[in-house]
């Protein structure tokens, strides 16, 4: 599955998503199993669990958030196309 948007996406605290996410901004409170690609920023709140790679020019990770995967912050390769 894939979620694609030019806007913002918020993954709620009780959400469990198995999909690739490609968007401008994503804020994660819940669990995501899949890669995140954001052209603007990714925010991982304290309750966030991400199993996948993150590709974004800007990232905020609050204490308590968990990531299993790579984090890339190379703006030259970030696209949603």
C-alpha positions in Angstrom: 0.0 0.0 0.0 1.0 3.6 -0.5 -0.3 6.9 0.9 0.7 9.9 -1.3 -0.2 13.5 -0.7 1.1 17.0 -1.4 -0.2 18.1 2.0 0.2 17.2 5.7 -0.5 13.8 7.2 -1.0 13.0 10.9 -0.9 9.4 12.1 -2.9 9.3 15.3 -1.8 7.6 18.5 -4.0 4.6 18.0 -3.3 4.3 14.3 -1.4 1.3 12.9 -0.4 1.9 9.3 1.3 -0.7 6.9 2.1 1.5 3.9 4.8 3.6 2.2 4.0 7.3 3.0 5.0 10.0 0.6 3.9 13.5 1.6 5.0 17.1 2.4 4.9 16.8 6.2 4.1 13.8 8.4 3.5 13.8 12.1 3.5 10.4 13.7 1.9 9.6 17.1 1.1 5.9 16.3 2.8 3.0 14.5 4.0 3.0 10.9 5.4 -0.1 9.2 6.8 1.3 5.9 9.1 3.9 4.6 8.4 7.6 5.2 9.3 10.2 2.5 8.5 13.9 3.3 9.5 16.8 1.1 9.3 19.2 4.1 9.6 17.5 7.5 8.9 14.4 9.6 7.9 14.8 13.3 8.0 11.7 15.6 6.1 12.3 18.8 7.0 10.4 22.0 4.5 7.6 21.2 5.7 7.0 17.6 7.0 3.7 16.4 8.4 3.6 12.9 9.6 0.4 11.2 11.1 1.6 8.0 13.4 4.2 6.5 12.9 7.9 6.8 13.9 10.3 4.0 13.3 14.0 4.7 15.3 17.3 4.8 14.1 18.1 8.3 13.2 15.8 11.2 12.1 16.2 14.9 12.3 13.1 17.1 10.9 13.4 20.6 12.2 11.4 23.5 10.5 8.0 23.6 9.9 7.7 19.9 11.4 4.6 18.3 12.8 4.1 14.8 13.9 0.8 13.2 15.5 1.8 9.9 17.7 4.4 8.3 17.2 8.2 8.5 18.4 10.1 5.4 18.4 13.9 5.4 19.7 14.5 1.9 17.5 17.2 0.3 18.7 16.4 -3.2 17.0 13.0 -3.3 13.7 13.8 -1.6 10.8 13.8 -4.1 7.2 12.6 -3.9 7.1 11.9 -7.7 
